[in-house]
Amino acid sequence: MQNQTYTTRRMDTTSFVRNRNTVRHAKKSLGSISQIVIVSMLTLVFGLIYVAEGTKATSFDYEISSVESEISEMNAKKEDLAVEKARLNSVAAAKSSTVAATMEDATVDGYATE
């Protein structure tokens, strides 16, 4: 009988092993240009969202300012109407007073001549 010597060999991934491929594939990843493009596109999208939200706030400011201007115009009209009401009330009170009843009507006798 022969002496059989077994040698262990290291299982290296690059060596030929039964039922294994000898080609090593590199892990696929994005390149630097692709990463720059993706980051710039994300920045652009977030910028557009930010601008859209900003314009919404600005449009609300315009609506608020227009409503406030309408309110100030209506307050001015209200004050004008209050003055007109007071004037009409004073004229009506003057006509119905006893002092006004005893007064004579004003007439123009003539104009001054030179």
C-alpha positions as CSV (number, residue, x, y, z in Angstrom):
1,M,0.0,0.0,0.0
2,Q,1.1,3.5,-0.8
3,N,1.4,6.3,1.6
4,Q,-1.0,8.9,0.5
5,T,-0.2,12.4,1.5
6,Y,-2.8,15.0,1.4
7,T,-1.8,18.6,1.0
8,T,-4.2,21.3,1.8
9,R,-4.2,24.1,-0.6
10,R,-5.5,27.5,0.1
11,M,-8.8,28.3,-1.4
12,D,-7.9,31.5,-3.2
13,T,-10.7,33.3,-5.0
14,T,-8.6,33.8,-8.1
15,S,-7.5,30.2,-8.5
16,F,-9.3,27.6,-10.5
17,V,-11.9,25.9,-8.4
18,R,-14.5,23.5,-9.6
19,N,-17.9,25.1,-10.6
20,R,-16.6,28.6,-10.1
21,N,-16.0,31.4,-12.5
22,T,-12.5,32.7,-12.9
23,V,-13.6,36.2,-13.8
24,R,-14.0,38.7,-11.1
25,H,-16.6,41.4,-11.8
26,A,-16.2,44.8,-10.3
27,K,-19.0,46.3,-8.3
28,K,-20.9,48.8,-10.4
29,S,-21.4,52.2,-9.0
30,L,-22.2,55.7,-10.3
31,G,-19.5,57.8,-11.7
32,S,-18.5,61.2,-10.5
33,I,-20.3,63.0,-13.3
34,S,-23.5,61.0,-12.7
35,Q,-23.3,61.9,-9.0
36,I,-22.8,65.6,-9.8
37,V,-25.8,65.5,-12.2
38,I,-28.0,63.8,-9.6
39,V,-27.1,66.3,-6.9
40,S,-27.6,69.3,-9.2
41,M,-31.0,68.0,-10.3
42,L,-32.1,67.4,-6.6
43,T,-30.9,70.9,-5.8
44,L,-32.9,72.3,-8.7
45,V,-36.0,70.5,-7.7
46,F,-35.8,71.7,-4.1
47,G,-35.1,75.2,-5.3
48,L,-38.2,75.2,-7.5
49,I,-40.3,73.9,-4.5
50,Y,-38.9,76.7,-2.3
51,V,-39.6,79.3,-5.0
52,A,-43.2,78.0,-5.5
53,E,-43.9,78.2,-1.7
54,G,-42.4,81.7,-1.6
55,T,-44.7,82.9,-4.4
56,K,-47.7,81.4,-2.6
57,A,-46.8,83.5,0.5
58,T,-46.4,86.6,-1.7
59,S,-49.8,86.1,-3.4
60,F,-51.4,85.9,0.1
61,D,-49.6,89.1,1.0
62,Y,-51.1,90.8,-2.1
63,E,-54.6,89.5,-1.2
64,I,-54.2,90.8,2.4
65,S,-53.0,94.2,1.2
66,S,-56.0,94.5,-1.2
67,V,-58.5,93.6,1.5
68,E,-56.8,96.1,3.9
69,S,-57.0,98.8,1.2
70,E,-60.7,98.1,0.7
71,I,-61.3,98.3,4.5
72,S,-59.5,101.7,4.7
73,E,-61.6,103.0,1.7
74,M,-64.8,101.8,3.4
75,N,-63.8,103.5,6.7
76,A,-63.2,106.7,4.8
77,K,-66.6,106.5,3.2
78,K,-68.1,105.8,6.6
79,E,-66.5,108.9,8.1
80,D,-67.7,111.0,5.1
81,L,-71.3,109.6,5.6
82,A,-71.1,110.4,9.3
83,V,-70.2,114.0,8.5
84,E,-73.0,114.3,5.9
85,K,-75.5,112.8,8.4
86,A,-74.5,115.3,11.1
87,R,-74.8,118.2,8.6
88,L,-78.3,117.1,7.5
89,N,-79.4,116.6,11.1
90,S,-78.2,120.1,12.0
91,V,-80.0,121.7,9.0
92,A,-83.2,119.8,10.0
93,A,-82.9,120.9,13.6
94,A,-82.3,124.5,12.5
95,K,-85.4,124.6,10.4
96,S,-87.6,123.2,13.2
97,S,-86.2,125.5,15.9
98,T,-88.3,128.5,17.1
99,V,-85.4,130.9,16.5
100,A,-85.3,130.0,12.8
101,A,-89.1,130.4,12.5
102,T,-88.9,134.0,13.6
103,M,-86.1,135.0,11.3
104,E,-86.7,136.8,8.0
105,D,-85.7,135.4,4.7
106,A,-82.5,136.8,3.3
107,T,-82.9,138.8,0.2
108,V,-80.4,140.7,-2.0
109,D,-81.2,144.4,-2.2
110,G,-78.7,145.1,-4.8
111,Y,-75.1,145.0,-5.7
112,A,-72.5,147.6,-4.9
113,T,-71.6,149.8,-7.8
114,E,-68.5,151.8,-8.3
